Amino acid sequence: MGERKDRSKGVRVPRHGYAFVTVTARDANGFVHHFDEIEAPVGSLHEAIAVLQVNSTATQASHREAREA
């Protein structure tokens, strides 16, 4: 049987088509940067992740290897 989840007061839910996002990044020196939670459109998240993947060093390295082969 399914479980019922009770939402307590104070639990925020994003609007339809939006998501809550928090970002944590570690730089080359090992410092960790935390960015506050924001409510962002899901489409923008998809685009931002795609840009990060295209510009990632792993992707660039694999493209370099493919060109050299």
N, C-alpha and C positions, 0 to 999 in steps of 0.2 A: 504494500500500500504506500502511496506517496506521502512524503513528509510536508508538513505545512511550515513555511518559514515566516515568522512574524517579524515585521519591520518595526524597529523601535523608532521613536522620534529622534531626529538628528541624523538619520541615514539619508544621505543625499543620493539622488538618482539623476543621471543625465537626461536631458531632453531627447526626444525621438530624433535619431540620426546623428547624435552626438555621443561622445565618450569622455570619461575622465581620464586624463593622462598625467603620469608623473615620469620624469626622465632622470635617470642617474647615469652619469658618464665618468669614466676614469681616464685621465690624460696620461701622456707618456711618462710623466714623473710619478705616477701612482696616486695623484690627488683625485679624490672623488668629489664630483660636483652634483648636487641635488637641485632639481628645479621643482618649483611648487606645482601642485595639481592644477591643471587647467581643464576647462570643458572645451573640446575641439570637435569640429565636424569630422565624421568618420572618413569622408572622402579626402579631406586634407591630411589625415593620418596616413592613408594609403599612399598619397603622393609624397609625403615627407619620408616615409620608409623607403619608397622606391628611389628617391634622390640619394638617401644615405647608402643604399646598397650599390647604386651605380658608382658613387664616389668612394666606396670603401677601398682600402688598400688591398684586401684580398681579391676583390673583383678586378682591380687594376693589374695585379700580379698575374691573375689567370689570363687576362687579355694579352698581356705581354708575352706569356708563355705560348699562347696560341699563335701569335704573330711570328714568333721565333721558330716555331715548329715547321 
